[in-house]
Amino acid sequence: MAEDEQSGMEPCSFLMWATEVARLLGVEDVAMEPDGRHARHLAHTVRRPLLERAGLPEELFAPLMAAAVYDPDPSFCRWFVEPAVYAFGRRRVMAALVDYLRTGTDAERAGAVRAWYCAHVPLHADRSPAYGPTGVRDPALDESQDIKDDWRETSMRVFAEATDLRMRHRVLLDLPTSRAAYPPRLHKLLESTLASARAHSDPYIRRWAAAADHDAV
């Protein structure tokens, strides 16, 4: 289900970036669709060419990430994220999403959270020729544990500063509750986040803290 109304995301922004992706790919535009569906049809048109190419030009990276973040539908933003992961590497894609989460508007942060889930897509040599020459892929492209730690740190900092409850839900409730999932440098921030979550008025946030406390026993 699209989240335009809930997130404050402007559909025209998604259309702008989907159009830019199509232009850079040299894909012929589709006929204008009524009722704001043009961006979705554009996304469908570029989906196959994005995955079928052995490589994507550098100039496509930023528009791909913007289209993924501005796509209001979490069921379809994968159409932009997956080819970016194949062509540019999981590490770079995740780092770009951390930047959106760190410095973006609330709407961009919500989009980054949706796209982050898609960035974990499993990679298969027969899925896209961009996987790697002769089916061999440089593992450095997808090494991302430190980027995942950055995501967790940024999520906790956004939770601390956000005033919107929906944003607090987005950045906190999918974080792991096990302390073992966090590197030592984040333990102090995690304890601060837990203290805030335990005292929060929202039951879902308190439940997250309770799960973390249970895991610590």
C-alpha positions, 0 to 999 in steps of 0.5 A, spaced: 500 500 500 502 506 498 504 511 503 503 518 500 498 521 505 502 518 511 509 519 509 508 526 506 511 524 500 510 528 494 508 523 488 511 528 483 518 527 486 517 520 485 515 521 477 521 526 477 526 521 479 523 515 475 523 519 469 530 521 470 532 513 470 528 512 464 532 518 460 538 516 462 537 508 460 534 511 454 528 507 455 522 510 451 517 514 455 510 510 456 504 514 455 501 518 460 497 515 465 491 518 469 490 518 476 497 519 478 499 512 475 504 515 470 510 514 475 508 506 476 508 505 469 515 508 468 518 504 474 515 498 470 518 500 464 525 500 466 525 494 471 527 489 466 532 494 462 535 495 469 536 488 471 538 486 464 544 490 463 551 488 465 553 495 468 550 501 469 553 508 468 555 512 474 550 517 473 544 513 474 546 511 481 543 517 485 537 517 481 536 510 482 537 511 489 532 517 489 527 513 485 527 508 491 527 513 496 521 517 493 517 511 491 511 511 496 510 503 495 514 499 499 512 493 495 515 496 489 521 500 491 525 494 490 525 495 482 530 500 483 534 498 489 535 491 486 539 493 480 543 498 484 545 493 489 547 488 483 551 494 479 554 498 484 554 493 490 550 492 497 555 496 501 554 503 496 547 502 496 546 501 504 551 507 505 547 512 501 540 510 505 544 511 511 545 518 508 538 519 507 536 517 514 541 521 517 540 528 513 533 527 510 526 530 511 522 525 515 519 523 508 525 521 505 527 518 512 521 513 511 523 512 504 530 510 506 527 505 511 522 502 506 528 501 501 533 499 507 529 492 507 529 491 499 537 492 500 538 486 503 535 482 497 539 476 496 544 476 490 544 470 484 549 470 478 543 468 474 539 474 476 543 479 472 549 480 468 551 485 473 552 480 478 560 479 475 564 477 470 563 470 468 559 469 474 564 471 479 563 477 484 568 481 488 565 480 495 568 487 497 562 490 493 557 487 498 561 487 505 556 491 509 557 490 516 560 496 518 554 500 514 549 496 518 552 498 524 552 505 522 544 504 520 543 502 527 546 508 530 543 513 526 536 510 527 537 510 534 539 518 534 533 519 529 529 516 535 532 520 540 530 527 536 524 525 532 517 528 535 513 524 530 511 517 533 510 514 526 518 516 525 520 513 532 516 507 530 519 506 523 527 507 526 526 503 532 521 497 532 525 493 526 532 494 530 535 488 533 533 487 541 539 483 542 545 487 545 550 482 541 547 485 535 551 492 536 558 493 536 561 496 543 562 503 540 554 503 540 553 500 547 552 507 551 547 509 545 543 503 546 542 503 553 540 511 552 535 508 547 533 503 552 532 508 557 527 512 553 523 506 550 522 503 557 519 510 559 515 512 553 508 512 552 507 508 546 506 501 548 509 498 542 516 502 543 515 499 551 514 492 548 521 493 544 525 495 550 522 489 554 524 484 548 531 487 549 531 487 557 528 479 556 534 478 551 539 480 556 537 476 561 
